[in-house]
Amino acid sequence: GDGRTASDPSAWMPNVLRVPQDCGTVEEAIKRAKHGQTVHIAAGEHRWNGRIDVDKVMHIEGERDPMNNAPLTVLIGRWKLCAPPPTKWDMNPNVTGTMRDIQCEADGGYCCQITGVHWEMTNARFTCKGGTAAFVHDGTVAFDGCWLGGSKDTRLCNNGLVVCNEARVFLNKTALRNCKAGIYLRDCGVLIMVESELHRVAIAFGCMLPNSCEMEVAKTRMHDVEEVWSENSRPEKLLQQGNYDVYGTPIHLHGDADGSHVFQTQDLMSG
């Protein structure tokens, strides 16, 4: 016992389910958690076979090193965040799912596949030895202070991030590292990338043609990038502002405008 009594409502439905104290495994905690509940996973390595499907909106949090903020909770296995969109009967349709202070690793396939709903990732790492680190199909997802890509410098993943269908993805202070392709857009995907980094990436950006994609890339650093674009693929709309290489030299992400695309460069306001 942890001191909770039967008369304490948190004894039968604590707001936080802890792994391993309340649930022995991550899978058990995700199954037991109610909509909007928090699953707290202790530092250390937790692994499972195959994929965990998260069919509710919830908060999944690990522990981090107080000195350098690195996640200390290492989760080895694949995720699918597939909570259905809220219905008009939901008491609180606006709950946003969150993942924070975790390091997720997968061998192949998608490390994290997201379909629909809103998710916010903070100080989270999604890596894989092949395959795709994060695949977003519909919904709105924000990555803040995250890392997407290959797990080790010796292994490149195929894609750091794929944005498709009508997904909207925001990257802030997020690094894509160790990828054959950094970011791939298709359909009507929207990407907004600010103060982020592409590092050790063979091809920074690619788009399936034709598309109705929009991309905005600002104040982002590109280091050890072989090609900016996969051949002549471009999003329908591209806005770029203040991107640079490791030496601080400005990088322009696109060539000349053509008839079928809208390319725009905005100079950063001085001062």
Wavefront OBJ file of the C-alpha trace (Angstrom):
o trace
v 0.000 0.000 0.000
v 0.965 3.584 -0.606
v -1.212 5.036 2.118
v -4.351 5.535 0.029
v -7.503 4.224 1.722
v -10.682 2.872 0.185
v -12.523 6.053 1.115
v -10.032 8.089 -0.897
v -11.419 8.330 -4.460
v -7.873 8.261 -5.855
v -7.546 4.731 -4.460
v -9.919 3.363 -7.084
v -9.122 5.831 -9.866
v -5.963 7.751 -9.188
v -5.438 10.638 -11.556
v -1.912 9.358 -12.171
v -1.188 5.736 -13.010
v 2.425 4.957 -12.226
v 4.603 2.349 -13.916
v 5.704 0.128 -12.265
v 4.035 1.015 -8.919
v 0.362 0.910 -10.015
v 0.745 -1.043 -13.268
v 3.554 -3.480 -13.922
v 3.937 -2.612 -17.604
v 3.445 0.332 -19.934
v 0.876 -1.687 -21.921
v -1.215 -2.370 -18.815
v -1.158 1.303 -17.788
v -2.245 2.494 -21.260
v -5.119 -0.027 -21.272
v -6.283 0.969 -17.782
v -5.972 4.738 -18.193
v -9.165 6.713 -18.688
v -9.622 9.592 -21.142
v -7.565 12.572 -19.945
v -5.630 10.599 -17.334
v -1.844 10.689 -16.789
v 0.474 7.688 -17.076
v 3.813 8.324 -15.338
v 6.599 5.934 -16.340
v 9.623 5.613 -14.068
v 13.177 6.160 -15.290
v 14.870 3.141 -16.832
v 14.206 0.863 -19.800
v 10.734 -0.478 -20.585
v 10.154 -2.686 -23.629
v 7.287 -4.454 -25.350
v 6.773 -6.471 -28.505
v 4.991 -4.916 -31.449
v 2.892 -1.801 -31.019
v 0.875 -0.127 -28.275
v -2.345 1.437 -29.582
v -3.438 4.484 -27.573
v -7.159 4.833 -28.323
v -7.842 7.528 -25.701
v -6.452 11.031 -25.298
v -4.102 10.929 -22.300
v -0.871 12.268 -20.832
v 2.180 10.013 -21.035
v 5.174 11.274 -19.104
v 8.581 9.981 -18.130
v 11.387 11.334 -15.975
v 14.289 13.544 -16.996
v 17.803 14.321 -15.856
v 17.608 17.582 -13.864
v 21.092 18.563 -15.057
v 20.685 18.371 -18.835
v 16.940 17.621 -19.307
v 17.690 14.369 -21.182
v 14.828 11.860 -20.855
v 15.686 9.046 -18.429
v 12.618 6.961 -19.357
v 13.507 4.753 -22.347
v 10.605 3.039 -24.123
v 11.542 0.341 -26.641
v 8.590 -0.539 -28.856
v 6.215 1.133 -31.308
v 3.303 3.528 -30.712
v 0.078 4.260 -32.541
v -1.813 7.262 -31.168
v -5.258 6.600 -32.608
v -7.818 8.202 -30.285
v -10.982 8.942 -32.274
v -11.961 12.597 -32.720
v -14.362 13.813 -30.014
v -18.099 13.491 -30.574
v -20.580 16.209 -29.703
v -21.504 14.153 -26.607
v -18.015 14.356 -25.089
v -17.867 16.218 -21.775
v -14.481 17.673 -22.611
v -13.774 17.413 -26.333
v -10.791 19.748 -26.138
v -8.383 17.557 -24.217
v -4.976 17.523 -25.912
v -2.865 14.404 -25.533
v 0.711 14.909 -24.358
v 3.972 12.953 -24.267
v 6.935 14.362 -22.401
v 10.362 13.408 -21.049
v 10.506 10.071 -22.867
v 12.900 8.434 -25.294
v 11.080 6.095 -27.696
v 13.008 3.617 -29.820
v 11.797 1.186 -32.475
v 13.578 -1.280 -34.739
v 11.615 -0.525 -37.890
v 8.244 0.529 -39.224
v 6.934 3.675 -37.552
v 8.277 4.516 -34.106
v 5.221 6.738 -33.544
v 2.182 6.829 -35.824
v -0.420 9.523 -35.107
v -3.918 9.617 -36.591
v -6.235 12.467 -35.701
v -6.782 14.493 -32.508
v -4.298 16.975 -30.985
v -1.016 15.886 -29.412
v 1.791 17.923 -27.868
v 5.239 16.355 -27.547
v 7.736 18.033 -25.212
v 11.341 16.931 -24.605
v 10.581 13.620 -26.316
v 12.785 11.565 -28.647
v 11.408 9.289 -31.338
v 14.076 7.197 -33.025
v 14.295 4.051 -35.108
v 16.939 1.915 -36.763
v 15.097 1.972 -40.114
v 11.591 3.023 -41.042
v 10.042 6.346 -40.006
v 10.472 8.073 -36.639
v 7.138 9.975 -36.666
v 4.249 9.544 -39.103
v 1.372 12.028 -38.742
v -1.864 11.274 -40.612
v -4.481 13.919 -39.751
v -4.741 15.846 -36.503
v -2.527 18.617 -35.156
v 0.774 17.701 -33.542
v 3.340 20.000 -31.932
v 6.906 18.889 -31.215
v 8.729 21.198 -28.799
v 12.341 20.509 -27.855
v 12.190 17.044 -29.441
v 14.473 14.787 -31.462
v 13.253 12.750 -34.471
v 15.401 10.408 -36.516
v 17.920 7.595 -36.380
v 18.878 6.144 -33.037
v 22.630 6.115 -33.580
v 25.060 7.967 -35.794
v 25.819 4.609 -37.429
v 22.196 3.930 -38.466
v 20.106 6.302 -40.561
v 16.332 5.985 -40.394
v 14.454 6.295 -43.697
v 12.342 9.333 -42.687
v 12.463 11.591 -39.673
v 8.909 12.895 -40.149
v 6.100 12.173 -42.640
v 3.135 14.594 -42.748
v 0.177 13.488 -44.830
v -3.543 13.732 -45.496
v -4.700 16.892 -43.632
v -2.212 16.801 -40.772
v -0.745 20.007 -39.331
v 2.646 19.659 -37.651
v 4.527 22.337 -35.703
v 8.229 21.891 -34.924
v 9.815 24.241 -32.415
v 13.437 23.864 -31.250
v 13.311 20.316 -32.589
v 16.133 18.370 -34.248
v 15.881 15.893 -37.114
v 19.055 13.811 -37.047
v 20.484 10.747 -38.753
v 17.868 10.468 -41.536
v 17.995 9.496 -45.191
v 15.086 11.936 -45.667
v 14.342 14.542 -43.010
v 10.736 15.618 -43.682
v 8.353 14.259 -46.294
v 4.989 15.922 -47.075
v 2.079 14.706 -49.141
v -1.640 15.340 -49.784
v -2.662 18.505 -47.870
v -0.079 18.298 -45.086
v 1.048 21.505 -43.368
v 4.451 21.907 -41.713
v 5.604 24.899 -39.673
v 9.221 24.614 -38.506
v 10.870 27.286 -36.342
v 14.273 27.500 -34.633
v 14.898 23.855 -35.374
v 17.716 21.816 -36.877
v 18.382 19.273 -39.608
v 21.640 17.458 -38.860
v 23.248 14.568 -40.715
v 20.418 14.212 -43.228
v 20.901 13.011 -46.815
v 17.825 14.864 -48.171
v 16.234 17.590 -46.060
v 12.762 17.851 -47.642
v 10.594 15.944 -50.077
v 7.001 16.181 -51.308
v 4.831 13.795 -53.243
v 3.550 15.453 -56.449
v 0.962 16.728 -56.994
v 0.093 18.080 -53.548
v -1.676 20.910 -51.735
v 0.961 21.065 -49.002
v 2.121 24.171 -47.189
v 5.486 24.584 -45.568
v 6.967 27.365 -43.484
v 10.583 27.073 -42.353
v 12.171 29.837 -40.279
v 15.396 30.319 -38.288
v 16.334 26.688 -38.844
v 19.910 25.410 -39.012
v 21.041 22.843 -41.574
v 24.268 20.971 -40.832
v 25.715 18.057 -42.809
v 22.776 18.028 -45.262
v 23.602 16.608 -48.703
v 20.547 17.764 -50.685
v 17.877 20.293 -49.711
v 15.165 18.736 -51.931
v 14.305 15.314 -53.231
v 14.696 16.004 -56.979
v 12.183 18.649 -58.075
v 9.501 17.948 -55.463
v 8.085 21.054 -53.810
v 5.082 21.949 -51.672
v 2.380 24.079 -53.266
v 3.213 26.925 -50.855
v 6.574 27.550 -49.257
v 7.518 30.418 -46.979
v 11.076 30.635 -45.733
v 12.793 33.068 -43.464
v 16.257 33.305 -41.933
v 17.551 29.741 -42.371
v 21.299 29.130 -42.184
v 24.109 26.593 -42.198
v 26.534 25.662 -39.438
v 28.693 28.700 -40.284
v 25.763 31.110 -40.117
v 25.600 31.542 -43.903
v 22.012 32.075 -45.134
v 20.376 29.146 -46.925
v 17.583 29.677 -49.467
v 15.383 26.626 -49.647
v 13.946 27.014 -53.120
v 14.855 27.850 -56.660
v 12.894 30.152 -58.898
v 9.122 30.241 -58.710
v 7.335 28.235 -61.358
v 3.722 28.469 -62.476
v 2.346 25.805 -60.156
v 3.926 26.752 -56.836
v 3.983 29.824 -54.614
v 7.438 30.417 -53.139
v 8.080 33.301 -50.794
v 11.172 34.498 -49.019
v 10.840 36.930 -46.175
v 13.894 38.663 -44.829
v 14.005 38.744 -41.066
v 13.255 42.190 -39.775
v 16.434 43.831 -38.607
v 16.675 44.803 -34.986
l 1 2 3 4 5 6 7 8 9 10 11 12 13 14 15 16 17 18 19 20 21 22 23 24 25 26 27 28 29 30 31 32 33 34 35 36 37 38 39 40 41 42 43 44 45 46 47 48 49 50 51 52 53 54 55 56 57 58 59 60 61 62 63 64 65 66 67 68 69 70 71 72 73 74 75 76 77 78 79 80 81 82 83 84 85 86 87 88 89 90 91 92 93 94 95 96 97 98 99 100 101 102 103 104 105 106 107 108 109 110 111 112 113 114 115 116 117 118 119 120 121 122 123 124 125 126 127 128 129 130 131 132 133 134 135 136 137 138 139 140 141 142 143 144 145 146 147 148 149 150 151 152 153 154 155 156 157 158 159 160 161 162 163 164 165 166 167 168 169 170 171 172 173 174 175 176 177 178 179 180 181 182 183 184 185 186 187 188 189 190 191 192 193 194 195 196 197 198 199 200 201 202 203 204 205 206 207 208 209 210 211 212 213 214 215 216 217 218 219 220 221 222 223 224 225 226 227 228 229 230 231 232 233 234 235 236 237 238 239 240 241 242 243 244 245 246 247 248 249 250 251 252 253 254 255 256 257 258 259 260 261 262 263 264 265 266 267 268 269 270 271
